[in-house]
Amino acid sequence: RLLNSTVLSQVFNSAHNAMKHCICDTSCYNCLRSYSNQRVHEKLDRHLAEEFLSSYLGEATELVIRQDQEVKELKLLDNGFNIKTEDYDYIFSLLEDDSEVAQRLLELFISQSLPKPDFNDIEFKVENEKGYADLLWKDKKIMLFTKDNEDGYILAKNSSYLCFVLDESLNFTLLLKALS
């Protein structure tokens, strides 16, 4: 259950609250102590635990690292539409997606002055298969795919590029952090 980002953030928030609101000096059976950790009771300190947990408060983001899968080489092909100099509204109109997710992302791009993508509809090749990314930030190695381009996403997701799909599962926090 901890792999679910919502559950994980609830665990951190709950643990932090328990450390913060306990009335003991360093630790007790209401906050940190248990029968199974009795060997280290004298080392437990709820104040240190509270401080540690405070770094993890708020909304958790999900980042899946696939160590069991080989990273595939992705080669960009020389065609694609250079859009670095275009304005945000035009760039997002190229996606032909007027969903709430796309609108929210557009607002975030404008309000946070995020870097504009370099290319639209840029083709790439992974092994012997070709695909395309709807938007590409070349230097940051980030690709954005529309819901209609799931095949491109599946092809690119195990490459060295950070890939996102413009749908309800889009991790805005991770994308914005990667672009900053």
Residue frames relative to the residue before (quaternion, step in Angstrom):
aa qw qx qy qz dx dy dz
R 1.0000 0.0000 0.0000 0.0000 0.00 0.00 0.00
L 0.6095 0.5811 -0.3575 0.4038 3.62 1.11 -0.56
L 0.5620 0.5909 -0.3976 0.4207 3.61 1.20 -0.26
N 0.5802 0.5342 -0.3713 0.4901 3.57 1.28 -0.28
S 0.4497 -0.7353 0.4349 0.2606 3.61 -0.56 1.16
T 0.6231 0.5365 -0.3471 0.4510 3.61 1.05 -0.63
V 0.6578 0.4932 -0.3044 0.4810 3.58 0.92 -0.89
L 0.6490 0.5294 -0.3212 0.4419 3.58 0.92 -0.90
S 0.6718 0.4769 -0.3126 0.4728 3.62 0.89 -0.83
Q 0.6179 0.5328 -0.3472 0.4624 3.62 1.07 -0.65
V 0.6344 0.5263 -0.3282 0.4612 3.59 1.00 -0.79
F 0.6750 0.4856 -0.2985 0.4685 3.60 0.87 -0.94
N 0.6672 0.4999 -0.3073 0.4588 3.60 0.90 -0.89
S 0.6627 0.5039 -0.3029 0.4639 3.58 0.95 -0.85
A 0.6573 0.5017 -0.3083 0.4704 3.58 0.93 -0.87
H 0.6372 0.5254 -0.3251 0.4608 3.59 0.98 -0.82
N 0.6553 0.5117 -0.3075 0.4627 3.59 0.93 -0.89
A 0.6393 0.5235 -0.3296 0.4567 3.60 0.99 -0.80
M 0.6664 0.4891 -0.3023 0.4747 3.60 0.99 -0.80
K 0.6863 0.5143 -0.2773 0.4331 3.55 0.93 -0.94
H 0.7915 0.3596 -0.1658 0.4655 3.59 0.89 -0.91
C 0.4632 0.6513 -0.4742 0.3693 3.61 1.20 0.09
I 0.3610 -0.7667 0.4959 0.1895 3.62 -1.04 0.72
C 0.4774 0.6720 -0.4470 0.3475 3.61 1.23 0.13
D 0.6308 -0.5338 0.3990 0.3975 3.58 -1.30 0.20
T 0.8376 0.0244 0.0249 0.5452 3.59 0.51 -1.16
S 0.7701 -0.2209 0.1500 0.5794 3.58 0.92 -0.83
C 0.0019 -0.7721 0.6355 -0.0038 3.52 -1.26 0.51
Y 0.6868 -0.4821 0.3407 0.4240 3.57 -1.30 -0.03
N 0.5939 0.5537 -0.3744 0.4477 3.63 1.24 -0.07
C 0.7823 0.3118 -0.1782 0.5089 3.59 1.11 -0.49
L 0.8684 0.0450 0.0154 0.4936 3.62 0.36 -1.15
R 0.6751 0.5321 -0.3118 0.4048 3.57 0.96 -0.74
S 0.0722 0.7493 -0.6576 0.0305 3.51 -1.29 0.62
Y 0.6779 -0.4698 0.3545 0.4405 3.55 -1.24 0.24
S 0.6937 0.5127 -0.2878 0.4159 3.59 0.91 -0.90
N 0.7526 0.3415 -0.2301 0.5138 3.64 1.14 -0.35
Q 0.2657 0.8142 -0.4860 0.1741 3.61 1.19 0.42
R 0.5763 0.5969 -0.3794 0.4095 3.61 1.15 -0.47
V 0.7818 0.3078 -0.1584 0.5185 3.60 1.12 -0.53
H 0.2366 0.8103 -0.5101 0.1647 3.62 1.18 0.34
E 0.6804 0.4993 -0.3046 0.4416 3.61 0.89 -0.85
K 0.6741 0.4856 -0.2962 0.4713 3.62 1.19 -0.36
L 0.5761 0.6123 -0.3758 0.3899 3.60 1.20 -0.36
D 0.0232 0.7893 -0.6105 0.0613 3.56 -0.96 0.95
R 0.3532 -0.7728 0.4904 0.1936 3.55 -0.41 1.23
H 0.5945 0.5699 -0.3652 0.4342 3.62 1.13 -0.55
L 0.6561 0.4829 -0.2987 0.4970 3.57 1.03 -0.79
A 0.6340 0.5227 -0.3248 0.4683 3.58 1.03 -0.78
E 0.6377 0.5230 -0.3225 0.4646 3.59 0.99 -0.84
E 0.6526 0.5142 -0.3072 0.4640 3.56 0.93 -0.90
F 0.6514 0.5141 -0.3051 0.4672 3.57 0.94 -0.90
L 0.7094 0.4744 -0.2633 0.4498 3.59 0.81 -1.01
S 0.5697 0.6160 -0.3913 0.3780 3.62 1.09 -0.56
S 0.6019 0.5657 -0.3548 0.4380 3.61 1.16 -0.49
Y 0.7447 0.4076 -0.2011 0.4887 3.56 1.19 -0.51
L 0.4194 0.7130 -0.4691 0.3092 3.59 1.21 0.31
G 0.6654 0.4915 -0.3773 0.4162 3.53 -1.24 0.46
E 0.7495 -0.3806 0.2983 0.4521 3.50 -1.32 -0.40
A 0.3243 -0.7390 0.5580 0.1929 3.56 -0.83 0.99
T 0.2308 -0.7435 0.6049 0.1674 3.53 -1.16 0.57
E 0.3907 -0.7237 0.5261 0.2165 3.49 -1.13 0.71
L 0.0463 0.7625 -0.6439 0.0442 3.52 -0.88 0.93
V 0.1379 -0.8012 0.5805 0.0461 3.51 -0.47 1.21
I 0.1093 -0.7780 0.6174 0.0412 3.54 -0.73 1.07
R 0.2014 -0.7961 0.5634 0.0909 3.53 -0.62 1.13
Q 0.0995 -0.8184 0.5651 0.0309 3.55 -0.11 1.25
D 0.6484 0.5402 -0.3216 0.4293 3.55 1.16 -0.49
Q 0.6996 0.4326 -0.2696 0.5007 3.58 1.23 -0.24
E 0.4866 -0.6635 0.4988 0.2722 3.48 -1.07 0.82
V 0.4087 -0.6792 0.5493 0.2644 3.57 -1.02 0.82
K 0.2561 -0.7928 0.5397 0.1212 3.54 -0.67 1.13
E 0.4946 -0.6541 0.4868 0.3010 3.54 -1.10 0.71
L 0.1302 -0.7727 0.6199 0.0417 3.54 -0.87 1.03
K 0.1059 -0.7946 0.5968 0.0346 3.57 -0.76 1.05
L 0.3392 -0.7304 0.5565 0.2043 3.55 -0.79 1.06
L 0.3109 -0.7265 0.5806 0.1959 3.55 -1.01 0.81
D 0.6174 -0.6359 0.3450 0.3088 3.58 -1.14 0.58
N 0.6502 0.4952 -0.3552 0.4537 3.58 1.13 0.16
G 0.3307 0.6832 -0.5861 0.2835 3.50 -1.16 0.66
F 0.4678 -0.6815 0.4963 0.2653 3.53 -1.20 0.47
N 0.3237 -0.7551 0.5415 0.1784 3.59 -0.55 1.19
I 0.0057 -0.8373 0.5444 -0.0502 3.60 -0.54 1.17
K 0.2863 0.8064 -0.4830 0.1855 3.59 1.26 0.21
T 0.7444 0.4140 -0.2249 0.4732 3.62 1.00 -0.77
E 0.5349 0.6359 -0.4098 0.3763 3.62 1.24 -0.09
D 0.5104 -0.6303 0.4687 0.3500 3.60 -1.21 0.30
Y 0.7038 -0.4980 0.3108 0.4001 3.55 -1.25 0.48
D 0.6438 0.5375 -0.3371 0.4277 3.61 0.88 -0.90
Y 0.6665 0.4932 -0.3018 0.4706 3.57 0.94 -0.89
I 0.6417 0.5341 -0.3261 0.4434 3.58 0.92 -0.91
F 0.7138 0.4408 -0.2669 0.4744 3.59 0.87 -0.90
S 0.5851 0.5565 -0.3842 0.4477 3.61 1.15 -0.43
L 0.5870 0.5820 -0.3667 0.4269 3.60 1.15 -0.54
L 0.6220 0.5565 -0.3369 0.4357 3.57 1.17 -0.54
E 0.2206 -0.8060 0.5136 0.1946 3.57 1.27 -0.40
D 0.5384 0.5723 -0.4089 0.4642 3.53 0.97 0.95
D 0.0442 -0.8210 0.5692 -0.0041 3.57 -0.39 1.19
S 0.2706 0.7839 -0.5111 0.2259 3.57 1.16 0.61
E 0.6647 -0.4848 0.3819 0.4211 3.56 -1.30 0.23
V 0.6187 0.5520 -0.3398 0.4439 3.56 1.05 -0.78
A 0.6771 0.4814 -0.2913 0.4743 3.59 0.89 -0.93
Q 0.6476 0.5155 -0.3193 0.4614 3.60 0.99 -0.77
R 0.6484 0.5064 -0.3174 0.4716 3.57 0.97 -0.83
L 0.6509 0.5118 -0.3146 0.4640 3.57 0.97 -0.85
L 0.6274 0.5295 -0.3292 0.4666 3.59 0.98 -0.81
E 0.6559 0.5096 -0.3083 0.4637 3.59 0.92 -0.89
L 0.6554 0.5064 -0.3085 0.4678 3.57 0.99 -0.82
F 0.6297 0.5340 -0.3329 0.4555 3.57 1.00 -0.78
I 0.6875 0.4727 -0.2826 0.4733 3.56 0.90 -0.93
S 0.7155 0.4725 -0.2743 0.4354 3.59 0.76 -1.00
Q 0.7589 0.3538 -0.2014 0.5083 3.59 1.03 -0.68
S 0.3612 -0.7655 0.4650 0.2595 3.59 1.31 0.13
L 0.1437 0.8169 -0.5397 0.1442 3.54 0.84 1.01
P 0.6081 -0.5726 0.3904 0.3873 3.58 -1.12 0.54
K 0.4540 -0.6771 0.5096 0.2752 3.53 -1.06 0.80
P 0.5400 -0.6111 0.4526 0.3607 3.56 -1.10 0.60
D 0.5176 -0.6479 0.4683 0.3050 3.54 -1.23 0.49
F 0.8327 0.0881 0.0116 0.5465 3.56 0.92 -0.93
N 0.2188 -0.7026 0.6612 0.1458 3.49 -1.38 0.50
D 0.8466 0.0772 -0.0874 0.5193 3.58 -1.06 0.80
I 0.2473 0.7733 -0.5379 0.2269 3.55 0.84 0.99
E 0.3361 -0.7544 0.5331 0.1833 3.54 -0.82 1.02
F 0.0373 -0.7755 0.6300 0.0171 3.52 -1.21 0.63
K 0.2573 -0.7444 0.5974 0.1510 3.49 -1.33 0.29
V 0.0440 -0.7507 0.6591 0.0110 3.56 -0.99 0.94
E 0.7905 -0.0674 -0.0452 0.6071 3.51 -0.52 1.29
N 0.7721 -0.3239 0.2124 0.5038 3.67 -0.58 -0.97
E 0.5964 0.5734 -0.3617 0.4297 3.57 1.25 0.16
K 0.2639 -0.7571 0.5797 0.1454 3.54 -1.09 0.81
G 0.0280 0.7660 -0.6417 0.0253 3.49 -1.23 0.64
Y 0.2484 -0.7538 0.5721 0.2070 3.58 -1.23 -0.16
A 0.3212 -0.7025 0.6020 0.2021 3.51 -1.26 0.59
D 0.4807 -0.6705 0.4782 0.3011 3.57 -0.96 0.81
L 0.7767 0.0032 -0.0073 0.6298 3.58 1.07 -0.74
L 0.0740 -0.7992 0.5964 0.0100 3.56 -1.08 0.79
W 0.1436 -0.7107 0.6830 0.0879 3.53 -1.06 0.93
K 0.3157 -0.8192 0.4464 0.1732 3.55 -0.03 1.33
D 0.7194 0.4503 -0.2710 0.4542 3.62 0.71 -1.01
K 0.7099 0.4381 -0.2567 0.4880 3.59 1.04 -0.72
K 0.3199 -0.7799 0.4743 0.2540 3.57 1.36 -0.18
I 0.4368 0.6603 -0.4697 0.3906 3.53 0.86 1.11
M 0.0834 -0.7783 0.6218 0.0250 3.55 -1.03 0.90
L 0.1441 -0.7575 0.6320 0.0782 3.54 -1.12 0.80
F 0.1199 -0.7967 0.5921 0.0201 3.54 -0.90 1.01
T 0.4086 -0.6747 0.5465 0.2813 3.59 -1.08 0.67
K 0.6791 -0.4767 0.3587 0.4277 3.57 -1.28 0.27
D 0.6614 0.5235 -0.3007 0.4451 3.59 1.09 -0.71
N 0.7075 0.4283 -0.2406 0.5081 3.57 1.26 -0.26
E 0.1247 0.8324 -0.5266 0.1189 3.56 0.96 0.87
D 0.6050 0.5660 -0.3587 0.4301 3.60 1.06 -0.69
G 0.6459 0.5128 -0.3153 0.4694 3.58 0.98 -0.82
Y 0.6412 0.5276 -0.3131 0.4609 3.57 0.98 -0.88
I 0.6655 0.5075 -0.3043 0.4549 3.59 0.84 -0.99
L 0.6570 0.5147 -0.3014 0.4612 3.57 1.01 -0.81
A 0.7646 0.4072 -0.1970 0.4592 3.60 0.92 -0.92
K 0.5601 0.6807 -0.3837 0.2754 3.60 1.07 -0.63
N 0.7214 0.3988 -0.2575 0.5042 3.62 1.11 -0.47
S 0.4845 0.6357 -0.4485 0.4000 3.55 1.21 0.51
S 0.6717 -0.4813 0.3625 0.4310 3.56 -1.26 -0.17
Y 0.5534 0.5905 -0.3956 0.4342 3.61 1.28 0.03
L 0.3918 -0.6682 0.5783 0.2561 3.53 -1.17 0.69
C 0.1012 -0.8415 0.5305 -0.0119 3.58 -0.47 1.24
F 0.0744 -0.7856 0.6143 -0.0041 3.54 -1.06 0.92
V 0.2483 -0.7328 0.6124 0.1623 3.56 -1.19 0.66
L 0.4006 -0.7173 0.5267 0.2182 3.55 -0.93 0.98
D 0.4401 0.6447 -0.5132 0.3568 3.56 0.21 1.32
E 0.7774 -0.3686 0.2370 0.4513 3.57 -1.29 -0.09
S 0.6790 0.4894 -0.2988 0.4585 3.60 1.14 -0.47
L 0.3702 0.7495 -0.4820 0.2624 3.61 1.28 0.02
N 0.2885 -0.7483 0.5775 0.1527 3.55 -0.82 1.05
F 0.2642 -0.8077 0.5111 0.1288 3.58 0.06 1.34
T 0.6516 0.5462 -0.3198 0.4180 3.56 0.90 -0.95
L 0.6850 0.4790 -0.2795 0.4725 3.56 0.88 -0.94
L 0.6512 0.5113 -0.3183 0.4618 3.59 0.96 -0.84
L 0.6751 0.4910 -0.2986 0.4627 3.58 0.86 -0.93
K 0.6432 0.5159 -0.3198 0.4668 3.57 1.01 -0.78
A 0.6611 0.5099 -0.3041 0.4588 3.58 0.98 -0.83
L 0.6997 0.4665 -0.2648 0.4718 3.58 1.08 -0.72
S 0.5966 0.5966 -0.3649 0.3937 3.61 1.16 -0.45
